[in-house]
Amino acid sequence: MADAGVGPIAASPAHRSRLRENLAAFAYLIPALFVFVAFFFIPLGRSIYLSFTRSDIFGRPTGLIGFAHYANAFTNPEFGRILLTTLGFVLLTVIPSMALGLLLALLLQDRIRAIRLFRTAFALPFAFSVATAAVLFGVMFNPATGVLNGMLSMINIAPVGWLTDPRVALISVAITSIWMQLGYNLLVLSAGLGAVPDDVLEAARLDGAHGLRLQFGVIMPLISPQLFFLAVTGTIQALQSFGQIHILTRGGPDRSTTTLVYSIYDVAFANNNSNFGYGSAQAIVLLIVVLAITAFQFGVLERKVYYS
């Protein structure tokens, strides 16, 4: 039994100092938590709720209908086509933009005259907004006065319906996205190549590694963290692409460029539509697709990343 004269144990100075540090850290986190709750968790919860409801002509929920919107989506062949278009757009965008960014970054490692000017020129697309880039390529893709068809006519090749031919439209939008992403990829990969130790490269050359063997056997593993980062962020960005599709094709022709994001806009907002329930269900499917692909990338691709 404790002595009657002994009072409660006072907190030590170290304990009080640690408590103050924890309270200060929590105070710094409050603004970020507020932003996450207001702009992520509340909208996410609202979208999940709306995906289980029917909507009136004004988009207001009128009652729960369970998984009807999800069943409608996965039994509709058009929705399956939209998913394939979305995945095709990701492949057409992410892989070429990374490959071109890596090629340019390797070429710009050589010490040539005006190298800073070349790096700035190639990184310039990163500074363009989505709307500006889309309008620029819309002019270039114009079937009558566009630069691309003008160049084709000079070598006696028939004009191409870059944005009007369902077989070519998705590729045209992907080209625009590649150009927009190229500058960012170049900056990241150039930074990764600049961090490769010179003594490692010199040792590899002394061992007989030159050309492609040096690039793929030594340099690529050393910049694999940057490549993995661009693969993850580029995939998420491609899955969420909207602006260039809306400006260039509006999901056409024949819905050949209607990705999942554009389909959400189409059923919930375009042409006075207000089917927020079905649009929210598609948004949840998009979230699941993003999470699934990201989990696959971290579970499979990250195993091949070399962290020095």
Order of alpha helices (4+ residues) and beta strands (2+ residues): alpha-alpha-beta-beta-alpha-alpha-alpha-alpha-alpha-alpha-alpha-alpha-alpha-alpha-alpha-alpha
